[in-house]
Every structure is written in C-alpha cells, then in structure tokens.
Amino acid sequence: MTLDLHITLTYDMDVPTDILLQVEAAAIPEQRIEWAHIEASRCEHFVRVAALDGIGDRIWLRTSGRLSIDYRARMTVLRDLVDVATLPQMPLHQLPGETVQYLFDSHYCPATKFHSFVDTEFGELQGGARIAAMRDWITEHFVYESGSSDGTTTALDSFVMRHGVCRDYAHVMIVLARACSIPARFASVYAPDVTPPDFHAVAEVFLADPSGVGGSWHLIDPTGMATAADMVKIGVGRDALDVAFLTAFGTVVLVDQNVSVTRAD
C-alpha cells in the first residue's frame, strides 16, 4: 500500500513560543519513505530530536506571529500482517525491557481500574483472542462523536460515557489490554479512510510470535476506520500526552488545519 500525505497547519501566537511538533511519518522498517518534504514559515529555531522508542522524530520550533507548516510525503507500507486473534500472550517474565512501561497506568489510561471488568467480560479468552474481543466490544458499544471529548478526558471517562473520538477509543483499548497484563501503547498514524480527515490514533499491543520465539507490536483500531495494512505510523507513547502532533509551551491560536491521506495512483 502506497499513500500520499499532505498536511498543512497554521497557528498564530503573540509572543515567541516554544513548540514541539510531531507530524512526519516515521522512518522505520515497516514503512518506507519514497520522498518527503516539510516546510515551515520563518522560525528562530528548527531542530529534530528523537521521539519515543526510536520511532519517528519530533521537531523543536521557536517562533512568533504566524506559524505555517506544509508537510508532504509518499509512504509505502511494508508491515507483515497477521490475524491478531491467533497470537498467544507472552509470559510476563519473557517481555523485553522496553515493553514493561506499557503495562502500567499512565496519564489518560488508569488500567488498574479495569481489572474486574476485564475478568468478567473477557475472562474465558487469552492472548490475541482476548485483544480481538476487546476491540470488537469497543466498536460495538461506543459511538464516534466529534467534539465529544477534550484534553482532560481519560479512558475511564470515555468508558462511562461510551462515546468519543479516535484518541478515546485508543485509550480504552489500551486500558483493557494493560488490565490483563498485555503491553499496550498509543500510536499516532495516518490512514486514508478516516472520517472526518484528520490525524488518527490507534492502540498497539505486544504479543508473542506464533513460533514461540520473541514477540512484536500489532496495530489495533477499535474505530474500525483503518487496518494495519494502510496505516502510516508517526509516533508512539504511553498515551496521547506523549504523541501530540503539536504541543505549545505558551498560548497559540489555531487558524487552519488540513490533513489529506490518499492512496497513490
């Protein structure tokens, strides 16, 4: 799958402001950058720094007045596709060290509050079969509503309200997986069929390989809008707090935002 990306962002600010930007598709083995270009309006400072888990880059900006970002890329997805439901859970003592942080509560994901629900609702299932059932449960019980949540909404809030946007669906998927000791992290992605067109958020879970040797991460989208075959990964983190496409350390005003993800001809 080859996708064309075109993202434009415009913000205003009254005083010089530090901004952390993460919009570029990651250069990782599961996806290939055919070409890419990012252009920013005049900035006092523009430098890339490594993002979490070595997946993608962030950009430190310092600017004032109007900030305009234009990012274009063509990406080919090379990800190995498997049926998650067939994969076993990796024993805790065999988990790689880098996955351990994704077993615990994080800012938006209080997983320890979901142990009883997970045991009651999914207790007869194991590993990837349990993950698939959790994904399907969220898809069936939640309503996608733009504007129904904000930067304070946690997975527990979303679970109670049973509505939200992609970040809320991802947070609920993450807490359910972590509540049964399966590492789960938040992934910011681009995908072609997201409605309305925007940055997209999904969960990623770590499961054992069928061979019984090692394990790997697998993308899960409980909104049903995207599949692992057509997602381009931007970055990952414990939850949305770690992977915001723009974090401003000051006051900024959104003027315009457009995200276009299309299948290449």
N, C-alpha and C positions, 0 to 999 in steps of 0.2 A: 504494500500500500504506500503510495506517494502522495503527500499532502502539501499544498501551498498555504503558507501562513502570511497574513498581513494584519499588523496590529498598529493602531495609532492611539496615542494618549496625549491629552492636552490639559495642563493644570496651571493655575495662577497662584502666586504667592507674593505677599507684600514685602517680605524681608528675606535675606539669604537663608536658605533652609537646606539641611542635610536630608537626602532621600536615598533609601535602599530599594533598588529596582530588581525584580526577577521576572523577566518576560522572555528571555531567549531559550529556545529549545536546547536541551542538554546534549552534549557530545558524549554518548555512551554506546557500548556495543550493540544494544538492542534497537538502535535507530541511527541512521546515517544522515549527516547534513550534506545535502547536494550543493547548496550555496546558501549564504545568509548575509544580511547586512542590517545594521542598526544605525540610525541617525538621530542625534539629539540636538536640540537648539543649544545655543551657546551656554556653556557651563563653566563655573570656576574650577570644577574638579570632576573627573570622569575616570574611574578605575574599576576593573573587575577584581573580585575576590571569590575564593572558592565557596560554594554553597554546601549544605549539609550532606553527609555521606558521600561526598565527592561527586554528586550528581548535579551538574549544571553550575552556573556562575551567578553571583549577584553583582550588581553594579552600584558603587557608591557615587552619588552625584551631590554636588553643592551648587545651587543656583538660586536666582531670584527672578521676579517678574513672571513671564510666561515660559513654561517648560513644555516642549513638544517632542514626542518620541515617535519615530516611524521605524518599525521592525518588519522585515520581510525575510522569508526563508522557504526553501523547499526541503522537505524531510521524507526519507524513506524508512518505513517501519520494518524492522528485521526480527522482531520478537518471536521466540518459539511459543507456540500456542498449545495449551493442554487443557483438558477438562479438569477444572479445579476440584470438582466433586470426587474425583478418583484418587486424589493425593492424600497421603497419611499426614498426621501431625507429627512434628519432630519432638522427640523427648526433650524436656527442658534442659537436662544436663548435657545434651549434644548441640544446643543452639550456639551459633557463632557469637562472639562477644558483641559485635556491632548491632545485633538484633535485640539484645537484652533490654535496652532502654524503651523499646516499643511494647514491652509487657506491662508498663506501669501507667498510672494516671498521669495526665498532662492537663494543660490549662483548660481546654474545652472538652476533655474526654475523661470524666470520672468513672473509669471502668469498674472500680471496686463496688460501685452501687448497683451493678447489673448481675452479680453472681447468681442470685436467687432466680431472676428471670431467665437467664441462660440455662440454668439447670432444669427448670420446669419446662421451658418451651422447646429446648433442643437437646435435652439430656440423653436421648437414645441414639444420637448421632455422634460421629467422631470426625476429626480432621477436616479435610476439604468438603466432605458431605455436609458437615455442620456449617461451614462457611457458605456453601451454596444455599442452604436452607435459610440462613440469616439474611443473605442478600435478597432472596425471594420474599421473605417475610416483610422486609422494609419496603420493597417495591409494592407489595400488596396493601400494606397498612398506612402508607404515607401519601400525602398529596403534595405535589410540587407547586409552590406558590411564590412567585417572585415578590420580593419585598416583605416577606413574612417573618424574616429574622434579621438580626443585626450583629454588630461586633461583640455583643455581650451574650449571645445565645449559645448555650452549651449543648452537648449531646443529651443531657438529662432534660433540658427544656424542650428540645426537639422531640424526644421520645414521648413526653407528656402531651405536647400539642399535636403530634402526628402530622406536621407539615413543615415545609422549609424549602431551601434551595440546595444545590448540589453539595455545598460545604457541610450542610446539616445532615444530609443523607450519609456523606462520608464519615462524619463524626460518629453517628450512631453505629455504622458498620464497624468502625474501629473499636468502640467500647464493647460491643458484643464479642468481637474476636478476642480482645485482650482479657475479657472476663472469663474466657475458657483457656487462657494461657497460650494463645496463638499470637505471636508478634504481629502488630498491625500499625501501619503508618499512613500519613496523609500524603497524597500525591497531587500536585498541580499539573494539569495536562491541557493539551489542545486536542479537540476532536471535531469532526466535520458535521455532525448531526445534532449538535447542542442547540436547544431552543429555549429562550432566545440566544443568539450567538454571543458567546462570552468566554472568558476563562472558565475552565471546567475543573472540578475537584472530584477525586475518587479515593477509595481506600486501596491499600496494597498489603497483602498478608504473606507471611513467610511459612511455607510448608515443605515437608520432606519430598525429595525426588522419588519417583517410583522405584528406582534401583535400590533405594535404601542407603545410598551414599550421598551425603550432603543435602542441601535444600536450596530454595530460591524464592524470590518475591513474585507475587502474582497480582495483577491489577483487577480490582473488583468495582463495578459501577452499579450501585443499587438503584440509581435513577433509571437505568435501562437505556440511556441515550447513547452510550458508547461501549465498544468492546475493546479488548486488549489488542485486537488486530489493527485498530485505527486510532489509537491514542499516541500522541507525541508527548513525552514527559518533559516537564520544565524543571521540577524540583520536588523534593520530599522533605518531610519533617514529622514531628510528633503530632501536630495538628495544624490548623490553618494559621495559627500565630507564627509558625516557623516558615511559611511558604507564601506569604502575601506577595502579590505581584508588585505592589508599591507600598512602602512604609515611609511615612514622612515624619521627621522629628521636628515638628512645627505645624503651623496651620497652612493647608493648601486647599484650593477650591477646584473641583472637577469642572472642566469646561466641556470636554468631549472625550468619548471613548468608543472605539470600534474594534471588533475582533472578527476577522474573517478566516475561516478554515475550510478549504475546499479540496476535493480530490483532483489531482493533477490529470490533465488530458493525456 
